[in-house]
Amino acid sequence: MSSPRLEIHLDKIHRNARTLVERLALRGIDVTAVTKATLGSPEIAEQLLRAGVAGLGDSRIENLATMRRARVLATMTLIRSPMRSQARLVVEHADVSCNTEVDVLQALAVAARTAGRTHGVVLMVELGDLREGILPADLPDVVRVVLDLPDLELHGIGTNLACQNGIAPDAAKMAELSRLASSIESTFGVTLAVVSGGNSANLDWALGTADIGRIDDLRLGESILLGRETLRREPIEGLATDAITLVAEVIESKVKPSLPWGTVGLSAFGVAPEAVDRGDRRRVIVALGHQDTDPAGLTPPAGLEIVGASSDHLVLDAGRRPVAVGDELRFALDYSALTRAMASPFVAKVIKVGSRMVDHR
Ligand SMILES: *Cc1c(COP(=O)(O)O)cnc(C)c1O
């Protein structure tokens, strides 16, 4: 098998998704599975749908197009605000998009009219994390704009927390979103199909005992793929955290001094590393680097420690472990490492189906 490679266990992804779907169903919440870290993999999308997710969401229109072309049948939501320049593509490949800008809504309406379809709109509300969102005081005006554009349908409202500033999606924030939903419905005499409370950081709240209010949807990516909630990055009970792992090959293994010698300048990525003298150590180089993944998001096998990375080399201290050239090492990934590895043309993607590994198409 070629390396580096991502090994994707479809059965574990399926079980993670089904477990979350079932637990959240008890609370009246649907799951929109977020596929952005999978590059729109149709195989993974099919597993998510079989596990009972209500729809698929992605931040890139290209990924939604990939799944559409592969005939994945689902409601597709673009969860990043559309680029105005992509309005035509958005209407073509997404049923619904999350929006915050009137200019973009107008462009979507024109594109929808030209294409002869109706495009669904979720208006994202800013509740304090300071990434995307319409300030609550401005929401009614934007709702009015959407209702006045005949080729757009107001599908719902949503919010996104815990991404830019780590603001927790707690009971107070969710109650505020619920109040906004009820207020929009009574002011405008409409029904919102979706009130989307957030992402994997919402699971503590959603699976706790707080009143769910009007929230009926969460957009979940990391918790399904990596089995962790994201507020504290704790593993979620009953979920697999090793559904996707990264395997790479050792290209050098030598005992060397732990301190560099010579005049110190900058290293390949700018900073001179801080070295501690630990005497002679086994240093291992793996053929993996910034061009393949986010090295800071990797967890090495027990007994090994990552001491540095450049574009093509990952250097580890192997302690007393006997590691030989040609050995393969398996790493756990965080979300950043996963998205980068998925997007890297240098990383092969293989899928474990039953006991067989097959190339991802
Ligand atoms: C990425 C993203 C999600 C999914 O977040 P996870 O932490 O992976 O669950 C949800 N909503 C928006 C707007 C996103 O960008």
PDBQT file of the ligand as one rigid body, heavy atoms in Angstrom, charges set to zero:
ROOT
HETATM    1  C1  LIG A 401     -17.226  23.211  10.056  1.00  0.00    +0.000 C 
HETATM    2  C2  LIG A 401     -18.543  23.726  10.415  1.00  0.00    +0.000 A 
HETATM    3  C3  LIG A 401     -19.430  22.928  11.143  1.00  0.00    +0.000 A 
HETATM    4  C4  LIG A 401     -19.034  21.565  11.674  1.00  0.00    +0.000 C 
HETATM    5  O1  LIG A 401     -18.181  21.746  12.769  1.00  0.00    +0.000 OA
HETATM    6  P1  LIG A 401     -17.621  20.470  13.595  1.00  0.00    +0.000 P 
HETATM    7  O2  LIG A 401     -16.887  21.078  14.715  1.00  0.00    +0.000 OA
HETATM    8  O3  LIG A 401     -16.757  19.721  12.652  1.00  0.00    +0.000 OA
HETATM    9  O4  LIG A 401     -18.810  19.690  14.005  1.00  0.00    +0.000 OA
HETATM   10  C5  LIG A 401     -20.689  23.419  11.410  1.00  0.00    +0.000 A 
HETATM   11  N1  LIG A 401     -21.063  24.642  10.975  1.00  0.00    +0.000 NA
HETATM   12  C6  LIG A 401     -20.258  25.448  10.275  1.00  0.00    +0.000 A 
HETATM   13  C7  LIG A 401     -20.748  26.767   9.823  1.00  0.00    +0.000 C 
HETATM   14  C8  LIG A 401     -18.962  25.023   9.978  1.00  0.00    +0.000 A 
HETATM   15  O5  LIG A 401     -18.148  25.823   9.285  1.00  0.00    +0.000 OA
ENDROOT
TORSDOF 0
